[in-house]
Amino acid sequence: MTDHDGDIAARYYESGGERVLTFERDGRTATLAQNSEGYAMVRVRPDPDGDELERYYGFDMALDHAAELLGVGVANLPVPDEAADMGM
C-alpha cells in the first residue's frame, strides 16, 4: 500500500518475516521495520535493505527519527492504516 502527503510517499508491506514501512522524499528514504508478529522493537534503516541505524520501543520515536532523516516534521509523514499499530 502506498500513501502520499505532498512530496512524501509511504509504502507499507510485509516481506521476509518483517512489517516494513518506507518513506521517500526527494530521493531520500527512511525505513521502519518490525517483525511480522508485531511485538519487537522498531528498527530504523536508511532504506529497506540498509543497515540498522537505531531501535525504538515506540513507533512515535521511530517516526521522529524517520522524519529527521527526511528533513520534515513528523506530522508530515503519511502513515498507512496498516502500519499505525507498529511498535510495542
Summary of the structure (lengths in Angstrom):
residues: 88
radius of gyration: 11.4
end to end distance: 22.2
largest distance: 31.7
contacts: 258
relative contact order: 0.25
helix: 20%
strand: 40%
